[in-house]
Amino acid sequence: MMSASLWLKPDAVFDGSDIKTGYLLQIDNWCVRQIVLEQDMSKNKTALPLSCVVSLGFVDLQVNGGGGFLLNENPSAKVMLEILRNHRCFGISAIMPTLIMDAPETLAKAVDAAIEVKDTSGLLGLHIEGPHIAVERRGPHEEKFVRAFAENTFELVEKLRSFVIPVIITLAPEVVDGSVISRLAAKGAIVSPGHRNADVTQTQAALKQSARAFTHLFNAMPPMLTRASGIVAAA
């Protein structure tokens, strides 16, 4: 068990803006309670030296797997936990498990898994990447899984949101009706255009319909050209 009041002395502390030296961290029940200058600490306290830079944890919103586990191969709570455990070794404190487009039953299993682990610190929800994307911009995604928007997708998003689970859904705005984006956003899902051929006008329309993120900007989309500014300019 960690001491109720453990002091650490790293080589430096990165607070999100600056790298600072000469600071100590007080750890209480696995949380940083305070960061103080070493000269201000009481003389009767000792600190454990650490040969490293202590930083805020990173957050990754698109994680398909880790440590030899791939969510699509086994969309289960166990695999989500294993992926999180492996990513934490590299300073990532929180992830959004991501299912690339697959069969409807695979997505349903991933939704159930996300519900099962919803109270786990570090697991932020579920990122549904596809299957409603542009075939030409599918990248490594299998063409057989590309499909038109179906009510089943909406129902699964609605199921996640009923448990107040954050959801990101990547789709191509030009392959779905504009009302789809609005409906998903109204449920609290973050609609993120990705794997798309949409031009700047279509992308701006998606933003007006409450899309509010972009999935791997510059990748799996038309390039930004002189007379075709496209998705990147809209972003």
C-alpha positions as CSV (number, residue, x, y, z in Angstrom):
1,M,0.0,0.0,0.0
2,M,1.2,3.5,-0.8
3,S,2.0,5.8,2.2
4,A,-0.7,8.3,3.0
5,S,1.9,11.0,2.6
6,L,4.7,10.0,0.3
7,W,7.0,12.7,-1.1
8,L,8.8,12.3,-4.4
9,K,11.8,14.3,-5.7
10,P,12.0,13.9,-9.5
11,D,14.7,15.5,-11.7
12,A,12.0,17.8,-13.1
13,V,8.2,18.3,-13.2
14,F,6.3,19.1,-16.4
15,D,3.0,20.8,-15.4
16,G,1.5,21.0,-18.9
17,S,3.2,24.2,-19.8
18,D,6.7,24.3,-18.4
19,I,9.5,21.9,-17.2
20,K,10.4,22.9,-13.7
21,T,13.3,21.8,-11.5
22,G,13.6,21.8,-7.7
23,Y,10.1,20.7,-7.0
24,L,8.7,18.0,-4.8
25,L,5.4,16.1,-5.2
26,Q,3.2,14.9,-2.3
27,I,1.4,11.7,-3.2
28,D,-1.7,10.7,-1.2
29,N,-3.7,7.6,-2.1
30,W,-2.2,7.5,-5.6
31,C,-3.0,11.2,-6.3
32,V,-0.8,14.2,-6.5
33,R,-1.9,16.4,-3.6
34,Q,0.5,19.3,-4.0
35,I,3.7,20.4,-5.8
36,V,6.0,22.5,-3.8
37,L,9.5,23.9,-4.0
38,E,12.1,21.7,-2.2
39,Q,13.2,24.7,-0.2
40,D,9.7,25.2,1.2
41,M,9.3,21.6,2.5
42,S,9.6,21.0,6.2
43,K,13.1,19.9,7.3
44,N,11.7,16.8,9.1
45,K,10.3,15.3,5.9
46,T,12.3,13.2,3.4
47,A,11.6,12.7,-0.3
48,L,12.2,9.7,-2.5
49,P,14.5,10.7,-5.4
50,L,13.4,9.8,-8.9
51,S,15.7,9.9,-12.0
52,C,13.0,11.1,-14.4
53,V,10.7,13.9,-15.5
54,V,7.2,13.6,-13.9
55,S,4.5,14.6,-16.3
56,L,0.8,14.8,-16.6
57,G,-0.6,11.6,-18.0
58,F,-1.3,11.5,-21.7
59,V,-4.9,10.8,-23.1
60,D,-5.3,8.8,-26.3
61,L,-8.7,9.0,-28.0
62,Q,-8.1,6.4,-30.7
63,V,-6.7,3.1,-29.4
64,N,-7.3,-0.1,-31.3
65,G,-5.2,-2.3,-29.2
66,G,-2.0,-2.8,-27.2
67,G,0.3,-5.4,-25.7
68,G,-0.7,-7.9,-28.3
69,F,-4.4,-7.4,-27.9
70,L,-6.7,-6.0,-30.6
71,L,-10.2,-4.9,-29.7
72,N,-11.7,-6.1,-32.9
73,E,-10.4,-9.6,-32.4
74,N,-11.9,-9.9,-28.9
75,P,-14.3,-7.1,-28.1
76,S,-14.5,-7.8,-24.4
77,A,-14.1,-6.1,-21.1
78,K,-11.0,-8.2,-20.4
79,V,-9.3,-7.0,-23.6
80,M,-10.2,-3.3,-22.8
81,L,-8.5,-3.6,-19.4
82,E,-5.4,-5.3,-20.9
83,I,-5.1,-2.6,-23.5
84,L,-5.3,0.1,-20.8
85,R,-2.8,-1.7,-18.6
86,N,-0.3,-1.9,-21.5
87,H,-0.7,1.7,-22.5
88,R,-0.2,2.9,-18.9
89,C,3.4,1.6,-19.1
90,F,4.1,4.5,-21.5
91,G,2.6,7.4,-19.6
92,I,-0.9,7.2,-21.0
93,S,-3.3,7.6,-18.2
94,A,-6.6,7.4,-20.1
95,I,-7.7,5.9,-23.4
96,M,-10.8,5.7,-25.6
97,P,-10.9,2.0,-26.8
98,T,-11.6,2.1,-30.6
99,L,-13.3,-0.4,-32.7
100,I,-12.6,-0.2,-36.4
101,M,-15.6,-1.0,-38.7
102,D,-16.6,-4.6,-38.4
103,A,-19.7,-6.8,-38.4
104,P,-22.7,-5.5,-36.5
105,E,-22.5,-8.2,-33.9
106,T,-18.8,-7.3,-33.2
107,L,-19.9,-3.7,-32.5
108,A,-22.7,-4.9,-30.3
109,K,-20.2,-6.9,-28.2
110,A,-17.8,-3.9,-27.9
111,V,-20.8,-1.7,-26.7
112,D,-21.6,-4.3,-24.0
113,A,-17.9,-4.4,-23.0
114,A,-17.7,-0.7,-22.7
115,I,-20.8,-0.8,-20.4
116,E,-19.2,-3.5,-18.3
117,V,-16.0,-1.4,-17.6
118,K,-17.7,2.0,-17.5
119,D,-16.6,2.7,-13.9
120,T,-12.9,1.9,-14.6
121,S,-10.6,4.8,-14.2
122,G,-8.7,5.4,-17.4
123,L,-11.3,3.9,-19.8
124,L,-13.1,6.9,-21.2
125,G,-15.8,5.2,-23.3
126,L,-15.9,3.9,-26.9
127,H,-14.8,5.2,-30.2
128,I,-16.7,3.7,-33.1
129,E,-14.6,4.2,-36.3
130,G,-16.9,3.5,-39.2
131,P,-18.7,1.6,-40.7
132,H,-20.4,4.6,-42.4
133,I,-17.4,5.9,-44.3
134,A,-16.3,6.5,-47.9
135,V,-15.2,3.3,-49.6
136,E,-12.4,5.2,-51.5
137,R,-11.0,6.5,-48.2
138,R,-11.3,3.4,-46.1
139,G,-7.6,2.8,-45.7
140,P,-6.9,-0.5,-44.0
141,H,-10.6,-1.1,-43.2
142,E,-12.2,-4.0,-45.0
143,E,-14.5,-2.9,-47.8
144,K,-17.0,-5.6,-47.0
145,F,-17.9,-3.8,-43.7
146,V,-18.5,-0.4,-45.3
147,R,-22.3,0.1,-45.1
148,A,-25.0,2.8,-45.2
149,F,-26.2,4.2,-41.9
150,A,-28.6,1.9,-40.1
151,E,-30.8,2.4,-37.1
152,N,-28.8,-0.3,-35.4
153,T,-25.9,2.0,-35.1
154,F,-28.0,4.7,-33.6
155,E,-29.6,2.3,-31.1
156,L,-26.1,1.1,-29.9
157,V,-25.0,4.7,-29.5
158,E,-28.2,5.4,-27.6
159,K,-27.5,2.4,-25.4
160,L,-24.1,3.7,-24.5
161,R,-25.4,7.1,-23.7
162,S,-28.1,5.7,-21.5
163,F,-25.2,4.7,-19.2
164,V,-23.6,8.2,-19.6
165,I,-20.7,6.6,-21.5
166,P,-18.8,9.0,-23.8
167,V,-19.0,8.0,-27.5
168,I,-17.0,9.2,-30.5
169,I,-18.3,8.0,-33.8
170,T,-16.2,8.5,-36.9
171,L,-18.2,8.8,-40.2
172,A,-18.0,10.4,-43.6
173,P,-20.5,13.3,-43.7
174,E,-21.2,12.8,-47.4
175,V,-22.4,9.2,-47.0
176,V,-25.0,9.9,-44.3
177,D,-28.0,12.2,-44.2
178,G,-27.4,15.4,-42.4
179,S,-30.1,14.5,-39.8
180,V,-28.0,11.5,-38.8
181,I,-25.2,13.8,-37.4
182,S,-27.8,16.0,-35.6
183,R,-29.5,13.0,-34.0
184,L,-26.2,11.4,-32.8
185,A,-25.0,14.8,-31.5
186,A,-28.4,15.3,-29.7
187,K,-27.7,12.0,-27.8
188,G,-24.4,13.4,-26.7
189,A,-22.1,11.5,-29.1
190,I,-19.1,13.3,-30.5
191,V,-19.5,13.0,-34.3
192,S,-16.1,13.1,-35.9
193,P,-15.7,13.3,-39.7
194,G,-13.1,10.8,-40.9
195,H,-12.3,8.5,-43.8
196,R,-14.2,10.8,-46.1
197,N,-14.2,12.5,-49.5
198,A,-16.3,15.4,-48.4
199,D,-15.4,18.8,-49.8
200,V,-15.2,22.0,-47.7
201,T,-19.0,22.8,-48.2
202,Q,-20.0,19.3,-47.1
203,T,-17.7,19.5,-44.1
204,Q,-19.0,23.0,-43.1
205,A,-22.5,21.6,-43.3
206,A,-21.5,18.7,-41.0
207,L,-20.1,21.2,-38.5
208,K,-23.4,23.2,-38.5
209,Q,-25.2,19.9,-37.9
210,S,-23.0,19.5,-34.7
211,A,-20.0,17.5,-35.8
212,R,-17.3,18.7,-33.5
213,A,-14.0,16.8,-34.1
214,F,-11.9,15.3,-36.9
215,T,-10.4,11.8,-37.0
216,H,-6.7,11.6,-37.9
217,L,-6.7,15.0,-39.8
218,F,-4.8,14.9,-43.1
219,N,-5.0,11.1,-43.2
220,A,-7.6,9.2,-45.2
221,M,-9.1,12.3,-46.8
222,P,-8.5,14.5,-49.9
223,P,-5.4,16.7,-49.6
224,M,-5.7,20.5,-49.3
225,L,-5.2,22.0,-52.7
226,T,-5.1,25.6,-54.1
227,R,-8.6,25.5,-55.6
228,A,-10.0,22.7,-53.4
229,S,-9.3,23.6,-49.8
230,G,-11.4,20.7,-48.6
231,I,-11.7,19.2,-45.1
232,V,-8.5,20.6,-43.7
233,A,-9.5,24.2,-44.4
234,A,-13.0,23.5,-42.8
235,A,-11.2,22.1,-39.8
